Amino acid sequence: MSGRGRGDLPIRGSRGGAPPRGGSSRGRGDDRGRGSDRGRGSERGGSSAYESPSGMFTDSVAPVSSQITGHEDNCIANFLKEKQAADKRASEGKQIPSDVPSGTVLAHRPGYGTLGRSFILRSNMFLFDFKPGLELFSYRLKFNPPDITRGQQKFVIRNMLRTYRPFVDHQSQLATDTATEIVTTQPLPDNRQVHRVTMANGENRNRSGWTVTVALIESYRVDEVIKNLRDVRLRKVVPNKDRTDAEGSDVTRAETSVVRMLNILMSNYPNNTDGTAVVGKGRNKVFKIDQAKQFVNIGCGIEAVRGYYSSVRLATGNIMLNLNISHSAMYRPGKLISLIDEFARTVGEKRGDIGPFLARLTVNVSHIPARDDGSGNMVPVTRTIWGVATPQDGTPRRGQPPNPHPPRVARLASSADNVSFWREDRDGNGDYITVTEYFRQAYGLRLRYASTHPVVNVGNLEKPVYLPAELCEIPPGQIFGGKQSKEMSQGMIKFSCRRPPQNYASIMKEGMEILGLNDEITKFGIRVTKAMTIVPARILSPPSLVYAKKTTKTQFGSWNLQRTRFSEGATVKNWTCLTLRRAKQPLPNVDGEMNMLYKKLREHGLNLPPPSRPFLTLDLDSSSKSNREKLRKEFKGWKENNYSLLVVILPDNGTELFDWIKYIGDLKIGILTHCMLVDKFKKTGGQEQYMSNNAMKINLKMGGRNQLLDSSGLKFIGQGKTMVMGYDVTHPAPGLAQTEKSIAGIVASIDGHMAQWPGEVLSQEAGKEEVEELVKLVQGRLDRWIRENKEPPANILVYRDGVSEGQYMMVLNMELPRIRRAAADIANYRPEYKKFAKYKPKITVIISGKRHHVRFYPTKAADGDRTSNPPSGSVVDRVITRPLFWDFYLQAQSPLQGSARPCHYIVIHDEIFSDPKISPGKPADVVQELTHNICYMMGRATRSISYATPAFLADRYCERARKYVAAVKAMREGGDKVWDDAELGSNRKSSNAFAIHSDFPLSMVYI
């Protein structure tokens, strides 16, 4: 039997004509069709809109609403008055009246910021206008039997709405999420209805049926909710006469429900418009998928597609619609066989990658007849791909009995000829049958690719269901949520990189049209204003940065490092250069470049000798496994030579070598490495800046300090009593959660300079955002602080990255107590810490949110930077925020290209800034200015970054840990020998698989 007959990916015999890595010749990154409307790979259907003049600077500008700002001021004044009264009564031992908002969990806004030059911006928030007395009704759907797929839900609900009279009569007044809810603007005749819906099941030639119970759950008058938003006491109860539970209805329930119902109404028009796809977890992203689709191929059968995001948001006394440009990676519509072919041509025979690449892809199947949806439309039968066939298929869940007849799969990603499953007849007699033979017997189909292409599993690991790929068609609008290659990411960035005037024009024209905002939603008694909301903004002054012998001024969020010595240069005792060379690649002469790097390191203040010579060279071969073994042996020898730093010259930008070098150097052997690409290292132009950039990273890795904030920029941090900490959790890409875990990362300052941010990473349950071992992680940072300062910090300022609004309470209720416990138990961390038994720091927790869709646009050219973005340091905390919460938007960075994305910060718990000694009278200003200044302390660049440095670096450390995971995965798949630490000469004592080698300095080795 040939290799392909065993189910190999279809690449042999076709490599000679394969396109270059990254996709077809029409694919990623090329500019073909840029001026065209029709060429494949171009921005089809959208060029005329984007080439027309934008109205960003010419559209009329309304003044900021004095009614809204007056309401905000009144809310703050009333809150502060009531808080003072509550504090006084509490100090007198008297009970606090129930109408005082002291029971609110999230930190209250103490006031609005005042620092900086004031100006105005547009925000992509649009004000709703509702018909007086408009009431929204929510009906919950319950299916019996409850075993129903997402595709079946969608079919059953649409069939029911088009068939049964109560819904037919209210078509213009209802909308659905096609999953569990129907929203109406008028009550249905009955609060509880039961309907029966059946659908053809072509696989066993019968019909499946469900009983659908439709029950009224809640209803709200929108004007009551808005009245509540404007109530100065902030806690008024909204009546809900239809709710039957005993706990009543508070403001949170009312607001949450109305927002959810309005979002469903807003998606009604695109959901029912041909050529439009509504996608995303919240069903809030809309894309054109017909001839008007705007897209570009980015390789591997994946397209970057432009669409729009919409979300209903609560603001100061109003309800608004957030409408933004959105870009997503999507599978190219067409035959699944073609997608697999392109994947194989692009990636090669990486059998472990095809399953995750296809995971969660929904396909139409051709062997089952289409179904009537109740209105005469024939709807294809769909299935969702779980993965490909694996030898582990049929493995029962833990605690379940073994499968007596598990599938027989020759190897990972096997073809139909090489996958057999157990089949029983009506008499209970059974035998194994191949997928090929099954489809011949059951459907009379002779498969063309039975021996060449993998079958897909549309069941799961426990109960696999196999389909030949040739029977599957990819419909338009299927999101690709897998891990993107570097080439794909670059293609996506290039396509989505657009200046603010372009995005403004798109939102105001196509965005409004695709959601039906011009006319369609008026049938629900809803209108959306035609202009973006004008918001007051301020520009915070940039901080001054201190180096060894001078203070540097910043401009546009950047500064120059020329002829500048770092504030503290690290010491490097013994270092050299390692060049990795591929077969047939000439050996580059790096003497000149290494001399230049050495001089630059000395110029910036590092204390080090010339690099040891002769430089090292390692010739690579075509086997990744062999290369890993070579590196392991050589690293062990270099360790014995006491090298403290290896400058590694990589032959290309492939990730495998980099991943393995970091894994073996950081974790196993204990040699710090700094990697550079040979093409960049040897280029002729711009080498001064390039070498300085690398010097910054090397200095941080070796424990040095680059820039510092001056005393005015440090604020109270400069007193050396506050540890600034950031932590984050990153999750495996969809399709990899079965084999990879989530990674939690933490970094923290070690003194009052905020110039070094060492940290730690740990793995935890896949998909879990809550940091399970936060006590351990925080204690590690406290230990590092105590080593530097001889006592623990009086304050801990936390920037928590990556959580959504729905997870704020998780941080407060689960993670904040763990931070407290870490501090309370630090006395038990080391014997010498017993003296800290009564340690109880003040803690403030600030959430930094990047994954939001609020954007700002200058109203005139003079108020924008050179890319027409708002200037760096722009802060907005009024009109589109809420008086109840202490949040603000800060754009700390001027992007080099494209549109800026401000970071959304919300203080969810505060014990530091409310201290009059730290921020007398103006805690809002202190938080905003300090957060802005911290964005200048990342250390590895001469530019401010887009969000708070500790949160940013915690995310970067998690990404470094992913490199370690990738290295171990490659080793396991390659069948490498598993090395123990003793064999490698390691003295690692930590049980943490990601623990940095104990020989390393306690510095930013991950940078």
Sequence and secondary structure as in RCSB ss.txt:
>XXXX:A:sequence
MSGRGRGDLPIRGSRGGAPPRGGSSRGRGDDRGRGSDRGRGSERGGSSAYESPSGMFTDSVAPVSSQITGHEDNC
IANFLKEKQAADKRASEGKQIPSDVPSGTVLAHRPGYGTLGRSFILRSNMFLFDFKPGLELFSYRLKFNPPDITR
GQQKFVIRNMLRTYRPFVDHQSQLATDTATEIVTTQPLPDNRQVHRVTMANGENRNRSGWTVTVALIESYRVDEV
IKNLRDVRLRKVVPNKDRTDAEGSDVTRAETSVVRMLNILMSNYPNNTDGTAVVGKGRNKVFKIDQAKQFVNIGC
GIEAVRGYYSSVRLATGNIMLNLNISHSAMYRPGKLISLIDEFARTVGEKRGDIGPFLARLTVNVSHIPARDDGS
GNMVPVTRTIWGVATPQDGTPRRGQPPNPHPPRVARLASSADNVSFWREDRDGNGDYITVTEYFRQAYGLRLRYA
STHPVVNVGNLEKPVYLPAELCEIPPGQIFGGKQSKEMSQGMIKFSCRRPPQNYASIMKEGMEILGLNDEITKFG
IRVTKAMTIVPARILSPPSLVYAKKTTKTQFGSWNLQRTRFSEGATVKNWTCLTLRRAKQPLPNVDGEMNMLYKK
LREHGLNLPPPSRPFLTLDLDSSSKSNREKLRKEFKGWKENNYSLLVVILPDNGTELFDWIKYIGDLKIGILTHC
MLVDKFKKTGGQEQYMSNNAMKINLKMGGRNQLLDSSGLKFIGQGKTMVMGYDVTHPAPGLAQTEKSIAGIVASI
DGHMAQWPGEVLSQEAGKEEVEELVKLVQGRLDRWIRENKEPPANILVYRDGVSEGQYMMVLNMELPRIRRAAAD
IANYRPEYKKFAKYKPKITVIISGKRHHVRFYPTKAADGDRTSNPPSGSVVDRVITRPLFWDFYLQAQSPLQGSA
RPCHYIVIHDEIFSDPKISPGKPADVVQELTHNICYMMGRATRSISYATPAFLADRYCERARKYVAAVKAMREGG
DKVWDDAELGSNRKSSNAFAIHSDFPLSMVYI
>XXXX:A:secstr
  TGGGT  TTTTTGGG   TTS TT TT  TTTT SSSTTS TTTHHHHHS   TTTS      HHHHHHHHHH
HHHHHHHHHHHHHHHHTT    TTSGGG  S         SEEEEEEESEEEEEE TT EEEEEEEEEES    H
HHHHHHHHHHHHHSHHHHTTGGGEEE SSSEEEESS  S SEEEEEEEEEETTTTEEEEEEEEEEEEEEEEHHHH
HHHHT TTS      TT  STT   HHHHHHHHHHHHHHHHTHHHHTSTTEEEESTTS EEEE STT EEEEEET
TEEEEEEEEEEEEEETTEEEEEEEEEEEEEE SEEHHHHHHHHHHHH S HHHHHHHHTT EEEESSS  EE SS
S EE  EEE  EE  TTTT   TTS   SS  EESSTT BGGGEEEEEE TTS EEEEEHHHHHHHHH    SST
TTSBEEESS SSS  EEEGGGEEE S  B  S   HHHHHHHHHHH   HHHHHHHIIIIIHHHTTTTTGGGGGT
EEE SS EEEEEEE     EE SS EE  BTTB   TT   SB  B  SEEEEEEE TT      HHHHHHHHHH
HHHTT B     SS EEEE  S HHHHHHHHHHHHHHHHHTT SEEEEEESSS HHHHHHHHIIIIIII  EEEE
EEHHHHT SSSHHHHHHHHHHHHHHHTT B  EE HHHHGGGGGS EEEEEEEEE   TT TTT  EEEEEEE S
STT     EEEEEESTT  S TTHHHHHHHHHHHHHHHHSS  SEEEEEEES  GGGHHHIIIIIHHHHHHHHHT
GGGTSGGGGGGTT   EEEEEEEE S    EEESSGGGS TTSS  TTEEE SSSS TTSEEEEEE    SSS  
  EEEEEEE SSTTSTTTSSS HHHHHHHHHHHHTT  SSSSB  SS HHHHHHHHHHHHHHHHHHHHHHHHHTT
     TTTTT     S TT   TTS SS TT 
